[in-house]
Every structure is written in structure tokens, then in C-alpha cells.
């Protein structure tokens, strides 16, 4: 005869089975976390490439803005 123990006499009972909405929520959360991780990796890669490119290119000389003088305006009389 089989020796009865707590694990053989009774089936393990889950306190609450996973409902369909819980399963869907869990899957969506995993998908969005995965997408966020991929997006962060891509942003870091692009940021590093931009910083490296900016470090190797010389700064562009800035042109001074021309000043407008008030004497250049002409007044027409009717």
C-alpha cells in the first residue's frame, strides 16, 4: 500500500487561478518592458554616435549678423 503523505493524499491547490485579464495584462507589460529596453538601447547607440561625430568635426565659424541702420529707409511723399 502507498504511504499517504500531505503531497500524495491531496492535490496541490492554487489559491487563485490566473484569469484571462491577468494573463493579458502580464503579457502586455512584458511586451512594453521589452520595447522600452530596445528603445533605450537604440537611443544610447544613436546618442553615442552623435557625440562622437560632434567631437570629430570642427566647430563652424559663426557669421556676425549685419546691423540694419535707420538711414536706409526712404520716405515717399504723395
Buried (B, 14 or more C-beta within 10 A) or exposed (E): EEEEEEEEEEEEEEEEEEEEEEEEEEEEEEEEEEEEEEEEEEEEEEEEEEEEEEEEEEEEEEEEEEEEEEEEEEEEEE
